[in-house]
Amino acid sequence: MEDNRRQREKTVATRLAQESEKQREELKRLHWMRCPKCGHAMKTTDIDGIAVDTCSLCEGIYFDHGELEELLMRTLEKRFHFYRRLFGLD
């Protein structure tokens, strides 16, 4: 998992180096907080303590880098503690 993260960061850094600052700012302005599926405005919603972006029209949920992994880890931890309590191990 850590190797994948490093590889993604390296790929992003390479791509950013190839684009001009002006191009990046224009793309950011055009697409900032817009749904990639339908283009409507996105809003920030809290899911289990993690701020994720949801579309105001199609209700799609979009995660920034690392948010999905963090949410899954929290869910696994809760399940683990539930079963430990259930079997009297805590």
PyRosetta script that sets phi, psi and omega in degrees:
from pyrosetta import init, pose_from_sequence

init()
pose = pose_from_sequence("MEDNRRQREKTVATRLAQESEKQREELKRLHWMRCPKCGHAMKTTDIDGIAVDTCSLCEGIYFDHGELEELLMRTLEKRFHFYRRLFGLD")
pose.set_psi(1, -42.1)
pose.set_omega(1, 179.8)
pose.set_phi(2, -65.8)
pose.set_psi(2, -38.1)
pose.set_omega(2, 178.2)
pose.set_phi(3, -65.1)
pose.set_psi(3, -38.9)
pose.set_omega(3, 177.3)
pose.set_phi(4, -63.2)
pose.set_psi(4, -40.9)
pose.set_omega(4, 178.9)
pose.set_phi(5, -62.0)
pose.set_psi(5, -45.9)
pose.set_omega(5, 179.7)
pose.set_phi(6, -61.9)
pose.set_psi(6, -40.6)
pose.set_omega(6, 179.7)
pose.set_phi(7, -64.6)
pose.set_psi(7, -42.6)
pose.set_omega(7, 177.6)
pose.set_phi(8, -62.0)
pose.set_psi(8, -43.9)
pose.set_omega(8, 179.6)
pose.set_phi(9, -62.4)
pose.set_psi(9, -38.9)
pose.set_omega(9, 178.6)
pose.set_phi(10, -65.6)
pose.set_psi(10, -42.1)
pose.set_omega(10, 179.0)
pose.set_phi(11, -63.6)
pose.set_psi(11, -44.0)
pose.set_omega(11, 179.4)
pose.set_phi(12, -63.4)
pose.set_psi(12, -43.6)
pose.set_omega(12, 179.4)
pose.set_phi(13, -61.0)
pose.set_psi(13, -40.2)
pose.set_omega(13, 178.5)
pose.set_phi(14, -64.5)
pose.set_psi(14, -45.1)
pose.set_omega(14, 179.7)
pose.set_phi(15, -64.5)
pose.set_psi(15, -41.4)
pose.set_omega(15, 179.6)
pose.set_phi(16, -64.2)
pose.set_psi(16, -36.5)
pose.set_omega(16, 179.3)
pose.set_phi(17, -65.2)
pose.set_psi(17, -27.4)
pose.set_omega(17, -178.0)
pose.set_phi(18, -82.0)
pose.set_psi(18, -25.0)
pose.set_omega(18, -179.3)
pose.set_phi(19, -90.0)
pose.set_psi(19, 150.9)
pose.set_omega(19, 175.5)
pose.set_phi(20, -82.8)
pose.set_psi(20, 157.5)
pose.set_omega(20, 179.5)
pose.set_phi(21, -60.3)
pose.set_psi(21, -40.4)
pose.set_omega(21, -179.0)
pose.set_phi(22, -63.9)
pose.set_psi(22, -41.9)
pose.set_omega(22, 178.2)
pose.set_phi(23, -62.7)
pose.set_psi(23, -42.2)
pose.set_omega(23, 180.0)
pose.set_phi(24, -63.8)
pose.set_psi(24, -42.4)
pose.set_omega(24, 179.8)
pose.set_phi(25, -64.9)
pose.set_psi(25, -39.8)
pose.set_omega(25, 179.4)
pose.set_phi(26, -66.0)
pose.set_psi(26, -43.8)
pose.set_omega(26, 177.3)
pose.set_phi(27, -63.0)
pose.set_psi(27, -41.2)
pose.set_omega(27, 179.4)
pose.set_phi(28, -62.9)
pose.set_psi(28, -43.5)
pose.set_omega(28, -179.5)
pose.set_phi(29, -63.1)
pose.set_psi(29, -42.0)
pose.set_omega(29, -177.9)
pose.set_phi(30, -69.5)
pose.set_psi(30, -35.4)
pose.set_omega(30, -171.1)
pose.set_phi(31, -110.1)
pose.set_psi(31, 0.0)
pose.set_omega(31, -175.0)
pose.set_phi(32, -61.0)
pose.set_psi(32, 123.1)
pose.set_omega(32, 178.1)
pose.set_phi(33, 55.0)
pose.set_psi(33, 41.8)
pose.set_omega(33, 174.0)
pose.set_phi(34, -116.9)
pose.set_psi(34, 140.7)
pose.set_omega(34, -179.2)
pose.set_phi(35, -66.8)
pose.set_psi(35, 129.0)
pose.set_omega(35, 178.4)
pose.set_phi(36, -69.5)
pose.set_psi(36, -18.0)
pose.set_omega(36, -179.0)
pose.set_phi(37, -87.0)
pose.set_psi(37, -51.6)
pose.set_omega(37, -173.2)
pose.set_phi(38, -117.7)
pose.set_psi(38, -11.1)
pose.set_omega(38, 176.5)
pose.set_phi(39, 85.9)
pose.set_psi(39, 0.8)
pose.set_omega(39, 179.5)
pose.set_phi(40, -79.6)
pose.set_psi(40, 170.8)
pose.set_omega(40, -176.8)
pose.set_phi(41, -66.0)
pose.set_psi(41, 144.1)
pose.set_omega(41, 177.4)
pose.set_phi(42, -101.2)
pose.set_psi(42, 152.8)
pose.set_omega(42, 174.6)
pose.set_phi(43, -128.9)
pose.set_psi(43, 154.9)
pose.set_omega(43, 179.9)
pose.set_phi(44, -91.3)
pose.set_psi(44, 130.6)
pose.set_omega(44, -179.1)
pose.set_phi(45, -126.9)
pose.set_psi(45, 142.7)
pose.set_omega(45, 179.3)
pose.set_phi(46, -91.9)
pose.set_psi(46, 122.4)
pose.set_omega(46, 175.1)
pose.set_phi(47, -122.5)
pose.set_psi(47, 107.7)
pose.set_omega(47, 178.1)
pose.set_phi(48, 54.5)
pose.set_psi(48, 40.6)
pose.set_omega(48, 177.1)
pose.set_phi(49, 84.2)
pose.set_psi(49, 5.9)
pose.set_omega(49, 179.3)
pose.set_phi(50, -116.6)
pose.set_psi(50, 127.5)
pose.set_omega(50, -179.8)
pose.set_phi(51, -82.4)
pose.set_psi(51, 113.7)
pose.set_omega(51, 178.7)
pose.set_phi(52, -117.4)
pose.set_psi(52, 159.2)
pose.set_omega(52, -179.3)
pose.set_phi(53, -95.6)
pose.set_psi(53, 131.5)
pose.set_omega(53, 177.0)
pose.set_phi(54, -125.9)
pose.set_psi(54, 146.5)
pose.set_omega(54, -179.7)
pose.set_phi(55, -78.7)
pose.set_psi(55, 139.5)
pose.set_omega(55, -179.7)
pose.set_phi(56, -76.7)
pose.set_psi(56, -13.9)
pose.set_omega(56, 179.5)
pose.set_phi(57, -107.5)
pose.set_psi(57, -62.3)
pose.set_omega(57, -174.7)
pose.set_phi(58, -86.7)
pose.set_psi(58, -5.7)
pose.set_omega(58, 177.8)
pose.set_phi(59, 61.5)
pose.set_psi(59, 25.0)
pose.set_omega(59, 173.5)
pose.set_phi(60, -66.7)
pose.set_psi(60, 148.1)
pose.set_omega(60, -179.9)
pose.set_phi(61, -111.1)
pose.set_psi(61, 129.4)
pose.set_omega(61, -177.0)
pose.set_phi(62, -126.6)
pose.set_psi(62, 131.7)
pose.set_omega(62, -177.3)
pose.set_phi(63, -104.6)
pose.set_psi(63, 138.3)
pose.set_omega(63, 170.2)
pose.set_phi(64, -77.9)
pose.set_psi(64, 170.2)
pose.set_omega(64, -178.1)
pose.set_phi(65, -54.2)
pose.set_psi(65, 125.2)
pose.set_omega(65, 175.4)
pose.set_phi(66, 88.8)
pose.set_psi(66, -14.8)
pose.set_omega(66, -176.8)
pose.set_phi(67, -69.8)
pose.set_psi(67, -41.0)
pose.set_omega(67, 179.7)
pose.set_phi(68, -64.5)
pose.set_psi(68, -44.4)
pose.set_omega(68, 178.9)
pose.set_phi(69, -60.6)
pose.set_psi(69, -41.9)
pose.set_omega(69, 179.3)
pose.set_phi(70, -64.4)
pose.set_psi(70, -42.0)
pose.set_omega(70, 178.8)
pose.set_phi(71, -63.9)
pose.set_psi(71, -43.2)
pose.set_omega(71, 178.6)
pose.set_phi(72, -64.1)
pose.set_psi(72, -40.3)
pose.set_omega(72, 179.1)
pose.set_phi(73, -64.5)
pose.set_psi(73, -40.4)
pose.set_omega(73, 177.7)
pose.set_phi(74, -63.4)
pose.set_psi(74, -41.0)
pose.set_omega(74, 179.4)
pose.set_phi(75, -63.9)
pose.set_psi(75, -43.3)
pose.set_omega(75, 178.8)
pose.set_phi(76, -62.8)
pose.set_psi(76, -41.4)
pose.set_omega(76, 179.3)
pose.set_phi(77, -62.6)
pose.set_psi(77, -42.2)
pose.set_omega(77, 179.2)
pose.set_phi(78, -63.0)
pose.set_psi(78, -42.9)
pose.set_omega(78, 178.7)
pose.set_phi(79, -63.6)
pose.set_psi(79, -42.7)
pose.set_omega(79, 180.0)
pose.set_phi(80, -58.6)
pose.set_psi(80, -46.8)
pose.set_omega(80, -179.7)
pose.set_phi(81, -67.5)
pose.set_psi(81, -35.7)
pose.set_omega(81, 178.0)
pose.set_phi(82, -60.1)
pose.set_psi(82, -48.8)
pose.set_omega(82, -178.8)
pose.set_phi(83, -68.0)
pose.set_psi(83, -34.4)
pose.set_omega(83, 176.9)
pose.set_phi(84, -63.5)
pose.set_psi(84, -42.5)
pose.set_omega(84, 177.4)
pose.set_phi(85, -67.0)
pose.set_psi(85, -39.8)
pose.set_omega(85, -178.0)
pose.set_phi(86, -60.7)
pose.set_psi(86, -41.4)
pose.set_omega(86, -178.9)
pose.set_phi(87, -92.8)
pose.set_psi(87, 8.6)
pose.set_omega(87, 177.2)
pose.set_phi(88, 68.7)
pose.set_psi(88, 29.4)
pose.set_omega(88, -179.8)
pose.set_phi(89, -91.7)
pose.set_psi(89, -10.1)
pose.set_omega(89, 178.0)
pose.set_phi(90, -104.1)
pose.dump_pdb("model.pdb")
